[in-house]
Amino acid sequence: MALRLTLKPNERILINGCVVRNADRRQVIVIENQADVVREAELLKEDEARSPVKEVYFFIQAALLHPTIRKKLVPIIQKRLGKLVPVFHDEMADHIFQAASHVSQADFYRAMRALRPLMDYEGRLLQLIENNATATAAE
């Protein structure tokens, strides 16, 4: 099954490690065989991986972008995903199980996508903690 991508003007994607930038108009490309593809907007910078979920996401991203280190990263990723399961309630833990399944199948892009809702949830939790700490300090 082909992958059909609609690219925004000047949007960049990585295809098998090659950076491709779209021109100044919206374009559709179709990738007809298996390739490692990720949009630039979905990539985390190393300094952004400051929470447990983002850290695992960053490792999965590294596995996607660097095929030569995948074998070394997969056990690390699976172990870290396993540590996250008891931290989150069932609905969020499902995203962890999905990510682990995709990593086992070497589908790193789908593993990243599975963790996106969990990253958002984690961000909201961390913001609540920060707000409570600020309010407590102000009292």
N, CA and C atoms as a LAMMPS dump frame, in Angstrom:
ITEM: TIMESTEP
0
ITEM: NUMBER OF ATOMS
417
ITEM: BOX BOUNDS ff ff ff
-5.0000000000000000e+02 5.0000000000000000e+02
-5.0000000000000000e+02 5.0000000000000000e+02
-5.0000000000000000e+02 5.0000000000000000e+02
ITEM: ATOMS id mol type element x y z
1 1 1 N 0.835 -1.176 0
2 1 2 C 0 0 0
3 1 3 C 0.881 1.241 0
4 2 1 N 0.645 2.168 -0.87
5 2 2 C 1.454 3.368 -1.024
6 2 3 C 1.141 4.384 0.077
7 3 1 N 2.143 5.172 0.419
8 3 2 C 1.99 6.256 1.376
9 3 3 C 1.804 7.546 0.596
10 4 1 N 0.701 8.208 0.844
11 4 2 C 0.39 9.457 0.139
12 4 3 C 0.555 10.606 1.13
13 5 1 N 1.444 11.538 0.82
14 5 2 C 1.712 12.685 1.68
15 5 3 C 1.353 13.979 0.972
16 6 1 N 0.647 14.833 1.655
17 6 2 C 0.387 16.172 1.152
18 6 3 C 1.326 17.11 1.903
19 7 1 N 2.186 17.772 1.165
20 7 2 C 3.186 18.644 1.768
21 7 3 C 2.765 20.096 1.665
22 8 1 N 2.908 20.8 2.777
23 8 2 C 2.641 22.235 2.788
24 8 3 C 3.788 22.952 2.063
25 9 1 N 3.571 24.2 1.66
26 9 2 C 4.675 24.952 1.042
27 9 3 C 5.892 24.999 1.97
28 10 1 N 7.045 24.701 1.434
29 10 2 C 8.34 24.727 2.129
30 10 3 C 8.464 23.719 3.276
31 11 1 N 7.537 22.783 3.378
32 11 2 C 7.619 21.761 4.42
33 11 3 C 8.753 20.796 4.091
34 12 1 N 9.441 20.337 5.156
35 12 2 C 10.524 19.374 4.967
36 12 3 C 10.115 18.03 5.541
37 13 1 N 10.547 16.979 4.858
38 13 2 C 10.377 15.617 5.343
39 13 3 C 11.7 14.89 5.181
40 14 1 N 11.866 13.839 5.948
41 14 2 C 13.037 12.987 5.815
42 14 3 C 12.584 11.654 5.257
43 15 1 N 13.211 11.228 4.197
44 15 2 C 12.919 9.941 3.574
45 15 3 C 14.224 9.156 3.537
46 16 1 N 14.267 8.085 4.316
47 16 2 C 15.487 7.272 4.431
48 16 3 C 16.718 8.127 4.704
49 17 1 N 16.557 9.101 5.593
50 17 2 C 17.667 9.956 5.984
51 17 3 C 17.93 11.131 5.059
52 18 1 N 17.26 11.202 3.949
53 18 2 C 17.442 12.29 2.994
54 18 3 C 16.406 13.378 3.273
55 19 1 N 16.858 14.614 3.43
56 19 2 C 15.945 15.731 3.678
57 19 3 C 15.396 16.226 2.344
58 20 1 N 14.065 16.282 2.264
59 20 2 C 13.383 16.749 1.056
60 20 3 C 12.546 17.955 1.453
61 21 1 N 12.729 19.056 0.746
62 21 2 C 11.944 20.267 1.02
63 21 3 C 11.008 20.51 -0.146
64 22 1 N 9.752 20.781 0.186
65 22 2 C 8.758 21.098 -0.822
66 22 3 C 8.998 22.505 -1.359
67 23 1 N 8.545 22.761 -2.557
68 23 2 C 8.644 24.097 -3.156
69 23 3 C 7.597 25.004 -2.513
70 24 1 N 7.287 26.095 -3.166
71 24 2 C 6.422 27.109 -2.566
72 24 3 C 4.929 26.859 -2.755
73 25 1 N 4.555 25.689 -3.26
74 25 2 C 3.136 25.345 -3.41
75 25 3 C 2.862 24.002 -2.757
76 26 1 N 1.628 23.797 -2.386
77 26 2 C 1.191 22.529 -1.81
78 26 3 C 1.372 21.427 -2.855
79 27 1 N 1.952 20.307 -2.45
80 27 2 C 2.199 19.191 -3.362
81 27 3 C 1.807 17.876 -2.696
82 28 1 N 1.51 16.914 -3.505
83 28 2 C 1.235 15.563 -3.033
84 28 3 C 2.311 14.659 -3.604
85 29 1 N 2.909 13.849 -2.738
86 29 2 C 3.854 12.847 -3.223
87 29 3 C 3.349 11.478 -2.768
88 30 1 N 3.681 10.481 -3.532
89 30 2 C 3.291 9.114 -3.211
90 30 3 C 4.565 8.286 -3.133
91 31 1 N 4.737 7.625 -1.989
92 31 2 C 5.88 6.74 -1.804
93 31 3 C 5.353 5.331 -1.983
94 32 1 N 5.858 4.642 -2.982
95 32 2 C 5.261 3.371 -3.387
96 32 3 C 5.926 2.139 -2.791
97 33 1 N 7.013 2.296 -2.086
98 33 2 C 7.617 1.14 -1.434
99 33 3 C 7.94 1.499 0.012
100 34 1 N 8.473 0.539 0.747
101 34 2 C 8.792 0.742 2.163
102 34 3 C 9.936 1.74 2.3
103 35 1 N 9.718 2.76 3.121
104 35 2 C 10.751 3.764 3.377
105 35 3 C 10.531 4.339 4.767
106 36 1 N 11.594 4.819 5.368
107 36 2 C 11.493 5.524 6.643
108 36 3 C 11.197 6.982 6.328
109 37 1 N 9.983 7.417 6.689
110 37 2 C 9.531 8.76 6.36
111 37 3 C 9.054 9.442 7.633
112 38 1 N 9.451 10.692 7.826
113 38 2 C 8.969 11.48 8.962
114 38 3 C 8.994 12.962 8.582
115 39 1 N 7.962 13.662 9.006
116 39 2 C 7.906 15.107 8.773
117 39 3 C 8.797 15.816 9.784
118 40 1 N 9.416 16.885 9.358
119 40 2 C 10.294 17.645 10.24
120 40 3 C 9.551 18.104 11.494
121 41 1 N 8.292 18.476 11.346
122 41 2 C 7.5 18.974 12.476
123 41 3 C 7.293 17.904 13.553
124 42 1 N 7.466 16.634 13.217
125 42 2 C 7.261 15.549 14.179
126 42 3 C 8.54 15.155 14.906
127 43 1 N 9.646 15.803 14.585
128 43 2 C 10.92 15.472 15.206
129 43 3 C 11.151 16.308 16.461
130 44 1 N 11.701 15.669 17.481
131 44 2 C 12.09 16.36 18.706
132 44 3 C 13.572 16.682 18.645
133 45 1 N 13.922 17.831 19.141
134 45 2 C 15.34 18.146 19.32
135 45 3 C 15.786 17.502 20.628
136 46 1 N 17.057 17.178 20.726
137 46 2 C 17.555 16.471 21.903
138 46 3 C 17.252 17.23 23.195
139 47 1 N 17.369 18.548 23.185
140 47 2 C 17.112 19.325 24.4
141 47 3 C 15.624 19.404 24.767
142 48 1 N 14.75 18.95 23.882
143 48 2 C 13.309 18.916 24.173
144 48 3 C 12.894 17.619 24.859
145 49 1 N 13.757 16.643 24.888
146 49 2 C 13.438 15.327 25.459
147 49 3 C 13.711 15.332 26.959
148 50 1 N 12.957 16.159 27.693
149 50 2 C 13.203 16.346 29.122
150 50 3 C 12.193 15.663 30.026
151 51 1 N 11.359 14.832 29.502
152 51 2 C 10.383 14.11 30.314
153 51 3 C 10.468 12.634 29.929
154 52 1 N 9.952 11.754 30.774
155 52 2 C 10.072 10.318 30.475
156 52 3 C 9.475 9.913 29.121
157 53 1 N 8.299 10.408 28.775
158 53 2 C 7.677 10.022 27.507
159 53 3 C 8.445 10.626 26.332
160 54 1 N 8.834 11.876 26.443
161 54 2 C 9.589 12.509 25.358
162 54 3 C 10.945 11.842 25.167
163 55 1 N 11.523 11.368 26.254
164 55 2 C 12.808 10.679 26.149
165 55 3 C 12.666 9.386 25.328
166 56 1 N 11.616 8.614 25.605
167 56 2 C 11.376 7.382 24.841
168 56 3 C 11.078 7.725 23.385
169 57 1 N 10.268 8.761 23.166
170 57 2 C 9.961 9.221 21.806
171 57 3 C 11.249 9.554 21.06
172 58 1 N 12.178 10.219 21.743
173 58 2 C 13.445 10.598 21.126
174 58 3 C 14.264 9.364 20.742
175 59 1 N 14.26 8.336 21.595
176 59 2 C 14.963 7.097 21.269
177 59 3 C 14.334 6.42 20.045
178 60 1 N 13.004 6.406 19.983
179 60 2 C 12.32 5.818 18.826
180 60 3 C 12.664 6.612 17.57
181 61 1 N 12.673 7.925 17.698
182 61 2 C 13.047 8.792 16.583
183 61 3 C 14.472 8.478 16.12
184 62 1 N 15.375 8.278 17.059
185 62 2 C 16.761 7.94 16.709
186 62 3 C 16.82 6.612 15.96
187 63 1 N 16.006 5.65 16.386
188 63 2 C 15.96 4.361 15.69
189 63 3 C 15.444 4.536 14.267
190 64 1 N 14.474 5.41 14.091
191 64 2 C 13.928 5.671 12.756
192 64 3 C 14.974 6.331 11.857
193 65 1 N 15.683 7.305 12.391
194 65 2 C 16.614 8.088 11.585
195 65 3 C 17.972 7.422 11.373
196 66 1 N 18.34 6.498 12.25
197 66 2 C 19.678 5.888 12.197
198 66 3 C 19.572 4.36 12.202
199 67 1 N 19.331 3.766 11.046
200 67 2 C 19.16 2.311 10.971
201 67 3 C 20.332 1.5 11.532
202 68 1 N 21.518 2.074 11.522
203 68 2 C 22.692 1.331 11.98
204 68 3 C 22.68 1.075 13.485
205 69 1 N 21.903 1.83 14.26
206 69 2 C 21.884 1.633 15.715
207 69 3 C 20.555 1.051 16.213
208 70 1 N 19.673 0.662 15.31
209 70 2 C 18.349 0.152 15.696
210 70 3 C 18.434 -1.057 16.625
211 71 1 N 19.276 -2.018 16.279
212 71 2 C 19.351 -3.24 17.091
213 71 3 C 19.736 -2.923 18.534
214 72 1 N 20.577 -1.914 18.714
215 72 2 C 21 -1.533 20.054
216 72 3 C 19.89 -0.761 20.78
217 73 1 N 19.119 0.033 20.046
218 73 2 C 18.095 0.871 20.668
219 73 3 C 16.807 0.126 21.023
220 74 1 N 16.424 -0.869 20.254
221 74 2 C 15.134 -1.535 20.478
222 74 3 C 14.981 -2.065 21.906
223 75 1 N 15.962 -2.787 22.474
224 75 2 C 15.78 -3.256 23.858
225 75 3 C 15.682 -2.098 24.86
226 76 1 N 16.412 -1.032 24.627
227 76 2 C 16.352 0.136 25.501
228 76 3 C 14.958 0.763 25.434
229 77 1 N 14.448 0.911 24.234
230 77 2 C 13.116 1.494 24.035
231 77 3 C 12.061 0.628 24.722
232 78 1 N 12.102 -0.679 24.503
233 78 2 C 11.098 -1.568 25.089
234 78 3 C 11.144 -1.527 26.618
235 79 1 N 12.336 -1.472 27.176
236 79 2 C 12.481 -1.414 28.636
237 79 3 C 11.886 -0.112 29.177
238 80 1 N 12.179 0.997 28.512
239 80 2 C 11.653 2.29 28.977
240 80 3 C 10.144 2.381 28.797
241 81 1 N 9.616 1.812 27.723
242 81 2 C 8.161 1.783 27.549
243 81 3 C 7.525 0.961 28.668
244 82 1 N 8.137 -0.157 29.024
245 82 2 C 7.625 -0.994 30.107
246 82 3 C 7.566 -0.26 31.432
247 83 1 N 8.542 0.597 31.69
248 83 2 C 8.554 1.377 32.933
249 83 3 C 7.452 2.439 32.963
250 84 1 N 6.991 2.858 31.804
251 84 2 C 5.941 3.877 31.749
252 84 3 C 4.548 3.309 32.028
253 85 1 N 4.327 2.044 31.737
254 85 2 C 2.978 1.458 31.824
255 85 3 C 2.324 1.681 33.19
256 86 1 N 2.986 1.378 34.315
257 86 2 C 2.288 1.542 35.6
258 86 3 C 2.064 3.006 36.007
259 87 1 N 2.664 3.922 35.313
260 87 2 C 2.549 5.341 35.664
261 87 3 C 1.239 5.948 35.163
262 88 1 N 0.721 5.446 34.053
263 88 2 C -0.45 6.042 33.411
264 88 3 C -1.672 5.141 33.542
265 89 1 N -2.848 5.763 33.51
266 89 2 C -4.091 4.985 33.576
267 89 3 C -4.276 4.199 32.279
268 90 1 N -5.243 3.289 32.292
269 90 2 C -5.415 2.314 31.206
270 90 3 C -5.5 2.928 29.818
271 91 1 N -6.28 3.991 29.674
272 91 2 C -6.45 4.593 28.343
273 91 3 C -5.112 5.085 27.796
274 92 1 N -4.322 5.721 28.625
275 92 2 C -3.014 6.219 28.181
276 92 3 C -2.017 5.069 28.036
277 93 1 N -2.139 4.057 28.881
278 93 2 C -1.232 2.906 28.785
279 93 3 C -1.419 2.177 27.458
280 94 1 N -2.621 2.224 26.9
281 94 2 C -2.854 1.608 25.592
282 94 3 C -1.921 2.186 24.528
283 95 1 N -1.647 3.479 24.603
284 95 2 C -0.718 4.102 23.652
285 95 3 C 0.687 3.521 23.806
286 96 1 N 1.054 3.215 25.034
287 96 2 C 2.373 2.626 25.295
288 96 3 C 2.445 1.231 24.685
289 97 1 N 1.385 0.441 24.876
290 97 2 C 1.359 -0.909 24.307
291 97 3 C 1.394 -0.867 22.778
292 98 1 N 0.672 0.081 22.202
293 98 2 C 0.698 0.232 20.741
294 98 3 C 2.108 0.572 20.272
295 99 1 N 2.742 1.517 20.957
296 99 2 C 4.109 1.91 20.581
297 99 3 C 5.054 0.719 20.682
298 100 1 N 4.943 -0.053 21.757
299 100 2 C 5.812 -1.221 21.939
300 100 3 C 5.596 -2.242 20.823
301 101 1 N 4.355 -2.433 20.437
302 101 2 C 4.052 -3.362 19.344
303 101 3 C 4.677 -2.882 18.034
304 102 1 N 4.563 -1.593 17.756
305 102 2 C 5.145 -1.049 16.523
306 102 3 C 6.67 -1.14 16.537
307 103 1 N 7.279 -0.898 17.693
308 103 2 C 8.741 -1.022 17.797
309 103 3 C 9.148 -2.462 17.515
310 104 1 N 8.398 -3.424 18.042
311 104 2 C 8.707 -4.843 17.801
312 104 3 C 8.64 -5.2 16.322
313 105 1 N 7.803 -4.477 15.584
314 105 2 C 7.649 -4.716 14.15
315 105 3 C 8.555 -3.798 13.318
316 106 1 N 9.437 -3.055 13.989
317 106 2 C 10.351 -2.101 13.34
318 106 3 C 9.596 -1.01 12.574
319 107 1 N 8.409 -0.673 13.037
320 107 2 C 7.629 0.415 12.446
321 107 3 C 7.744 1.615 13.389
322 108 1 N 8.881 2.268 13.319
323 108 2 C 9.214 3.314 14.274
324 108 3 C 8.361 4.571 14.1
325 109 1 N 7.969 4.871 12.883
326 109 2 C 7.116 6.039 12.673
327 109 3 C 5.773 5.85 13.393
328 110 1 N 5.164 4.689 13.229
329 110 2 C 3.88 4.439 13.905
330 110 3 C 4.053 4.414 15.422
331 111 1 N 5.194 3.966 15.892
332 111 2 C 5.464 3.992 17.337
333 111 3 C 5.504 5.439 17.831
334 112 1 N 6.138 6.302 17.055
335 112 2 C 6.173 7.721 17.422
336 112 3 C 4.758 8.295 17.455
337 113 1 N 3.979 7.975 16.421
338 113 2 C 2.598 8.474 16.346
339 113 3 C 1.76 7.981 17.532
340 114 1 N 2.002 6.748 17.957
341 114 2 C 1.248 6.197 19.09
342 114 3 C 1.544 6.952 20.382
343 115 1 N 2.752 7.488 20.505
344 115 2 C 3.128 8.201 21.726
345 115 3 C 2.709 9.669 21.74
346 116 1 N 2.321 10.237 20.613
347 116 2 C 1.963 11.659 20.571
348 116 3 C 0.86 12.024 21.58
349 117 1 N -0.259 11.277 21.647
350 117 2 C -1.288 11.64 22.638
351 117 3 C -0.762 11.54 24.078
352 118 1 N 0.109 10.572 24.325
353 118 2 C 0.685 10.412 25.654
354 118 3 C 1.619 11.579 25.985
355 119 1 N 2.369 12.056 24.999
356 119 2 C 3.226 13.23 25.216
357 119 3 C 2.381 14.45 25.564
358 120 1 N 1.275 14.632 24.866
359 120 2 C 0.38 15.76 25.157
360 120 3 C -0.184 15.649 26.575
361 121 1 N -0.615 14.464 26.939
362 121 2 C -1.171 14.218 28.272
363 121 3 C -0.114 14.474 29.347
364 122 1 N 1.078 13.965 29.125
365 122 2 C 2.173 14.168 30.068
366 122 3 C 2.468 15.658 30.224
367 123 1 N 2.45 16.39 29.118
368 123 2 C 2.689 17.832 29.163
369 123 3 C 1.656 18.552 30.013
370 124 1 N 0.394 18.15 29.872
371 124 2 C -0.669 18.763 30.692
372 124 3 C -0.465 18.431 32.171
373 125 1 N -0.094 17.191 32.477
374 125 2 C 0.162 16.811 33.872
375 125 3 C 1.317 17.612 34.466
376 126 1 N 2.387 17.722 33.716
377 126 2 C 3.549 18.472 34.21
378 126 3 C 3.212 19.947 34.403
379 127 1 N 2.365 20.501 33.542
380 127 2 C 1.936 21.894 33.685
381 127 3 C 1.099 22.072 34.949
382 128 1 N 0.216 21.111 35.241
383 128 2 C -0.583 21.164 36.47
384 128 3 C 0.305 21.126 37.704
385 129 1 N 1.298 20.26 37.685
386 129 2 C 2.231 20.163 38.811
387 129 3 C 2.97 21.48 38.996
388 130 1 N 3.428 22.04 37.903
389 130 2 C 4.15 23.312 37.967
390 130 3 C 3.251 24.425 38.505
391 131 1 N 2.014 24.471 38.025
392 131 2 C 1.069 25.497 38.497
393 131 3 C 0.773 25.342 39.99
394 132 1 N 0.605 24.09 40.458
395 132 2 C 0.355 23.849 41.876
396 132 3 C 1.547 24.248 42.724
397 133 1 N 2.748 23.945 42.238
398 133 2 C 3.956 24.308 42.975
399 133 3 C 4.09 25.823 43.073
400 134 1 N 3.767 26.525 42
401 134 2 C 3.833 27.983 41.994
402 134 3 C 2.795 28.569 42.957
403 135 1 N 1.587 28.007 42.933
404 135 2 C 0.527 28.502 43.814
405 135 3 C 0.865 28.238 45.282
406 136 1 N 1.441 27.093 45.554
407 136 2 C 1.82 26.748 46.926
408 136 3 C 2.945 27.662 47.424
409 137 1 N 3.89 27.959 46.571
410 137 2 C 5.009 28.829 46.938
411 137 3 C 4.534 30.259 47.187
412 138 1 N 3.494 30.67 46.484
413 138 2 C 2.971 32.033 46.631
414 138 3 C 2.189 32.201 47.929
415 139 1 N 1.713 31.098 48.513
416 139 2 C 0.92 31.178 49.757
417 139 3 C 1.777 31.393 50.906
